[in-house]
Amino acid sequence: MERKEVIATVTSKGQMTVPVAIRERLGVRDGGRVLLEVAPDGTVTVRALKYPTVASLVGAGNPLGRKFSDMELKRIAREARAEDIAKRKL
């Protein structure tokens, strides 16, 4: 995968528009959600949320027709936790 760097500007409200090239690369559409992960060294990773929230999965009856691995369930839970923490900080 080719490395791509794109500059974005942060507004006075702390908002940033994700450039089209990045949204397309991540497969994120309007209303889509991304997860920002900050490593101890300050490196920030941005990735599209692959799954809906944990709450939205309740009662879904496994519409994907397969079982989730422990790793996938942990990732869903981490993403939901990150969203919850972000909402509380606003």
URLIN-V689562 format. One record per residue. SS is DSSP state (H for helix, E for strand, C for the rest). PSI is psi in radians with two decimals (NA if undefined). Layout:
SS & PSI
SS & PSI
//
This chain:
C & 2.30
C & 2.38
C & 2.39
C & 2.32
C & 2.33
C & 2.39
C & 2.36
C & 2.69
C & 2.40
E & 2.28
C & 3.02
C & -0.34
C & 0.07
C & 0.25
C & 2.66
E & 2.37
C & 2.24
C & 2.09
C & 2.64
H & -0.79
H & -0.67
H & -0.76
H & -0.75
H & -0.75
H & -0.65
H & -0.28
C & 0.55
C & 2.25
C & 3.13
C & 2.33
C & -0.07
C & 2.86
C & 2.54
E & 2.70
E & 2.25
E & 2.12
E & 2.26
E & 2.09
C & 2.80
C & -0.51
C & 0.03
C & -0.07
C & 2.31
E & 2.27
E & 2.30
E & 2.24
E & 2.65
E & 2.47
C & 2.15
C & -0.53
C & 2.76
C & -3.12
C & 2.79
H & -0.72
H & -0.62
H & -0.25
H & -0.28
C & 2.19
C & 0.19
C & -0.32
C & 0.51
C & 1.09
C & -0.28
C & -0.17
C & 0.34
C & 2.84
C & 2.58
C & 2.45
C & 2.85
H & -0.68
H & -0.71
H & -0.73
H & -0.69
H & -0.69
H & -0.73
H & -0.79
H & -0.71
H & -0.75
H & -0.73
H & -0.71
H & -0.76
H & -0.71
H & -0.74
H & -0.77
H & -0.75
H & -0.70
H & -0.68
H & -0.50
H & -0.31
C & NA
//
